[in-house]
Amino acid sequence: MSGIVESAGTEEARTGQNRTVRSALLDAALEVFTERGYADAGLAEIAARSGIPVGSLFQHYGGKRGLYLALWEEFREEQERRTAATLTAERGRGVDDPIALFVAGARAYLEGAWANRRFGRLLVEDDGPTGFDALRRQWDRAWVRRNARLLEVDEKRRAGRVRVRVLTTVIGGAARELGDCGDETEAQEIVDEVCGILIHLSAPPG
């Protein structure tokens, strides 16, 4: 019995250690990518800043591309969690208007873009690994579909699809602009301005 307990404790410690190593590598990679760009970033420098051997870097992420994609996945998942939590809270308050829910979700996404602006700045540069553009376009298409469902737009109608695509593009463009904001006050002004634009554009044609 004690052997099982010891084994479980050892496995838990190993899992915690791996999580710490991965976090240190991602933090260092984000610093180096932001400073030098993806193409000019060196694995040796990332490893040195993280304090983790290069061999462990390859073990956990397989190289520079794996680090970048892991950062993207972390950013994307955090944005989706933030937006989903906001929508759940709004519905819990009794909000059921599609436009109000869409704008609340957009605000949460934009505020998340400001909070995670270091990676956002990296995305603006379009300096990522081979094949990343295709992955990003795939996620963007899924984002458009989610927004269409939120707005209760009939995706079979071309006009509806275009409207949702335009709205999603507005959010994405604003998120990129937030990376260049000087302070939180300026960022909040942009978020408020964009949400006002989205309310106007979201209204179905009369």
C-alpha positions as CSV (number, residue, x, y, z in Angstrom):
1,M,0.0,0.0,0.0
2,S,2.8,2.4,0.9
3,G,4.5,1.6,-2.4
4,I,1.4,2.8,-4.3
5,V,1.2,6.0,-2.2
6,E,4.9,6.7,-2.8
7,S,4.5,6.0,-6.5
8,A,1.5,8.4,-6.8
9,G,3.5,11.0,-4.9
10,T,6.5,10.6,-7.2
11,E,4.3,10.9,-10.3
12,E,2.6,14.0,-8.9
13,A,6.0,15.6,-8.2
14,R,7.2,14.7,-11.7
15,T,4.1,16.3,-13.2
16,G,4.5,19.5,-11.2
17,Q,8.2,19.6,-12.2
18,N,7.3,19.2,-15.9
19,R,4.7,21.9,-15.6
20,T,7.3,24.3,-14.1
21,V,9.8,23.5,-16.8
22,R,7.3,24.1,-19.6
23,S,6.2,27.4,-18.1
24,A,9.8,28.6,-17.8
25,L,10.5,27.6,-21.4
26,L,7.4,29.4,-22.7
27,D,8.1,32.6,-20.7
28,A,11.6,32.7,-22.1
29,A,10.5,31.9,-25.6
30,L,7.9,34.7,-25.5
31,E,10.6,37.2,-24.4
32,V,13.0,36.2,-27.1
33,F,10.4,35.9,-29.9
34,T,9.1,39.4,-28.9
35,E,12.6,40.9,-28.9
36,R,14.1,39.3,-31.9
37,G,11.2,37.9,-33.9
38,Y,10.6,34.3,-34.6
39,A,13.0,33.9,-37.5
40,D,16.0,35.4,-35.6
41,A,15.2,33.8,-32.2
42,G,17.8,31.3,-31.1
43,L,17.1,28.1,-29.1
44,A,20.3,28.5,-27.1
45,E,19.2,32.0,-25.9
46,I,15.8,30.7,-25.0
47,A,17.3,27.8,-23.0
48,A,19.7,30.2,-21.3
49,R,17.0,32.6,-20.2
50,S,14.8,29.8,-18.9
51,G,17.6,28.1,-17.1
52,I,16.5,24.8,-18.8
53,P,19.0,22.7,-20.9
54,V,18.4,22.7,-24.6
55,G,17.9,19.0,-24.5
56,S,14.9,19.4,-22.2
57,L,13.6,22.1,-24.6
58,F,13.6,19.6,-27.4
59,Q,12.1,16.9,-25.2
60,H,9.1,19.1,-24.2
61,Y,8.5,21.1,-27.4
62,G,10.6,19.6,-30.2
63,G,12.2,22.9,-31.1
64,K,11.3,26.5,-31.9
65,R,8.2,25.8,-33.9
66,G,6.7,23.7,-31.0
67,L,7.3,26.6,-28.6
68,Y,5.6,29.1,-30.8
69,L,2.6,26.9,-31.4
70,A,2.3,26.2,-27.7
71,L,2.3,29.9,-27.0
72,W,-0.5,30.3,-29.6
73,E,-2.5,27.5,-28.1
74,E,-2.2,29.0,-24.7
75,F,-3.2,32.4,-25.9
76,R,-6.2,30.9,-27.9
77,E,-7.4,28.8,-25.1
78,E,-7.2,31.6,-22.6
79,Q,-9.2,33.9,-24.9
80,E,-11.9,31.2,-25.4
81,R,-12.1,30.6,-21.7
82,R,-12.4,34.3,-21.0
83,T,-15.1,34.8,-23.6
84,A,-17.1,31.7,-22.5
85,A,-17.0,32.8,-18.9
86,T,-18.3,36.2,-19.8
87,L,-21.2,34.8,-21.9
88,T,-22.1,32.4,-19.1
89,A,-22.2,35.3,-16.6
90,E,-24.3,37.5,-19.0
91,R,-26.8,34.7,-19.6
92,G,-26.9,34.1,-15.8
93,R,-28.0,37.7,-15.4
94,G,-30.8,37.1,-17.8
95,V,-29.3,38.6,-21.0
96,D,-30.6,36.8,-24.0
97,D,-30.3,39.4,-26.8
98,P,-27.9,38.0,-29.4
99,I,-26.3,41.4,-30.2
100,A,-25.8,42.2,-26.5
101,L,-24.2,38.8,-25.9
102,F,-22.0,39.1,-29.0
103,V,-20.7,42.6,-27.9
104,A,-20.1,41.3,-24.4
105,G,-18.1,38.4,-25.8
106,A,-16.2,40.8,-28.1
107,R,-15.3,43.1,-25.2
108,A,-14.0,40.1,-23.2
109,Y,-11.9,39.0,-26.2
110,L,-10.4,42.5,-26.6
111,E,-9.7,42.9,-22.9
112,G,-7.9,39.6,-23.1
113,A,-5.9,40.8,-26.1
114,W,-4.8,43.7,-24.0
115,A,-3.9,41.5,-21.0
116,N,-1.9,39.2,-23.3
117,R,-0.5,42.0,-25.5
118,R,3.1,40.6,-25.5
119,F,2.0,37.6,-27.6
120,G,-0.4,39.9,-29.5
121,R,2.5,42.0,-30.6
122,L,4.2,38.9,-31.9
123,L,1.1,37.9,-34.0
124,V,1.0,41.4,-35.6
125,E,4.5,40.8,-37.1
126,D,3.3,37.8,-39.1
127,D,6.7,36.2,-38.3
128,G,5.7,32.7,-37.4
129,P,6.7,29.2,-38.3
130,T,6.0,27.5,-41.6
131,G,2.3,26.4,-41.7
132,F,1.2,28.7,-38.9
133,D,-0.9,30.9,-41.3
134,A,-3.0,27.9,-42.3
135,L,-3.6,27.0,-38.7
136,R,-4.6,30.6,-37.9
137,R,-7.0,30.7,-40.9
138,Q,-8.6,27.5,-39.7
139,W,-9.1,28.9,-36.2
140,D,-10.5,32.2,-37.7
141,R,-13.1,30.3,-39.7
142,A,-14.2,28.5,-36.6
143,W,-14.4,31.8,-34.8
144,V,-16.6,33.2,-37.5
145,R,-18.9,30.2,-37.2
146,R,-19.1,30.6,-33.4
147,N,-20.0,34.3,-33.8
148,A,-22.7,33.4,-36.4
149,R,-24.3,31.0,-33.9
150,L,-24.1,33.7,-31.2
151,L,-25.7,36.3,-33.4
152,E,-28.3,33.7,-34.6
153,V,-27.3,34.4,-38.2
154,D,-28.4,32.0,-41.0
155,E,-25.0,30.9,-42.4
156,K,-26.8,29.6,-45.5
157,R,-27.4,33.2,-46.5
158,R,-24.4,34.8,-48.1
159,A,-25.3,38.3,-46.7
160,G,-25.4,36.9,-43.2
161,R,-22.1,35.1,-43.6
162,V,-20.4,38.3,-44.9
163,R,-21.8,40.4,-42.1
164,V,-20.4,38.0,-39.4
165,R,-17.1,37.8,-41.2
166,V,-16.8,41.6,-41.3
167,L,-17.7,41.8,-37.6
168,T,-15.1,39.2,-36.7
169,T,-12.5,41.0,-38.8
170,V,-13.2,44.2,-36.9
171,I,-12.5,42.4,-33.6
172,G,-9.4,40.8,-34.9
173,G,-8.0,44.1,-36.3
174,A,-8.8,45.9,-33.0
175,A,-7.0,43.2,-31.0
176,R,-3.9,43.7,-33.0
177,E,-4.1,47.5,-32.5
178,L,-4.2,47.0,-28.7
179,G,-0.7,45.6,-28.8
180,D,0.6,49.1,-29.6
181,C,-1.4,50.9,-26.9
182,G,0.7,53.0,-24.5
183,D,-1.4,52.4,-21.4
184,E,-4.6,50.9,-20.1
185,T,-6.6,54.1,-20.5
186,E,-5.9,54.2,-24.2
187,A,-6.6,50.5,-24.5
188,Q,-10.0,50.9,-22.8
189,E,-10.9,53.8,-25.1
190,I,-10.2,51.5,-28.1
191,V,-12.3,48.7,-26.6
192,D,-15.2,51.0,-25.9
193,E,-15.0,52.5,-29.4
194,V,-14.9,49.2,-31.1
195,C,-17.8,47.8,-29.1
196,G,-19.8,50.9,-30.2
197,I,-19.0,50.1,-33.8
198,L,-20.0,46.5,-33.3
199,I,-23.4,47.4,-31.9
200,H,-24.0,49.6,-34.9
201,L,-22.8,47.0,-37.4
202,S,-24.5,44.1,-35.7
203,A,-28.0,45.4,-36.2
204,P,-29.8,43.3,-38.9
205,P,-30.8,45.2,-42.0
206,G,-34.2,46.9,-41.7
